[in-house]
Each structure stands twice: as C-alpha cells, then as structure tokens.
Amino acid sequence: MPPSCSGGESFVSEDVKSKESVKLPADCSISAIREVHELIRDAFGQHAALEIDGSCVDRADVTSIQLLISTAKTGREQGRAVALTAPSQVLCNVIRRAGLADGDHHFTSQIESR
C-alpha cells in the first residue's frame, strides 16, 4: 500500500521549487470527474510542479485513480513533478481496490516547500 495510505509519508516528487497546490473536492467520482479534471488541468498549467491534496475526498472510484495516474505520467513525460499528498481513507481504499497498493511508484519523492 502507498506510504501515505499506511500512515507514512505522502507520495511526492523530487526537489522542485516552483509548485502549484490543488485540493481535490469531496466528490471525485465519475459523476464529478470532468470538474476534477479541469481543476487539475488548470493548476498543472500554472507551475512546473503540482501538489495534489487528497485529504477532503469522500467519494472516489477508479476514474479518480485513472486521472491521478494520468497526471503523474504526463508530469513525468514533461519533466514536471507531481505529488499526491494526504490522501483520504476513501482515496486509499480505492487505490487498494484498484490493485495499486504500491501506487507510490507513479509519483516521485519530495517537493521542496516554497
């Protein structure tokens, strides 16, 4: 299971000074995923790094996980850091159910604070 879902550190990416933080909304299920995508897309376009706070998520499904993994993959391809911090228990459960208990490999290690 990802370190952040077991009480350890969050998934984060390596030493990046310029970052944008975005807090995921409570509903990240398929019915709200379009708005979540727009939120992440807009934030991702602002800075070199993106920190995604998952602490408020209380509805999630595999579409949310697909979006997060796609965001991390895009970041890697563009040489940009992506971090998932403080995932809620709901988000952790969906990660586990999706078979991604070792999901931290999608994100790199630590974003430097501004």
LINMOFEN-V58149 format. One record per helix or strand of 3 or more residues. SS is the DSSP state (h for helix, s for strand). FROM is the first residue (numbers start at 0). LEN is the number of residues. If there is no record, write none. Layout:
SS;FROM;LEN
SS;FROM;LEN
This chain:
h;2;3
s;18;5
h;29;15
s;48;5
h;61;17
s;81;4
h;88;9
h;102;4
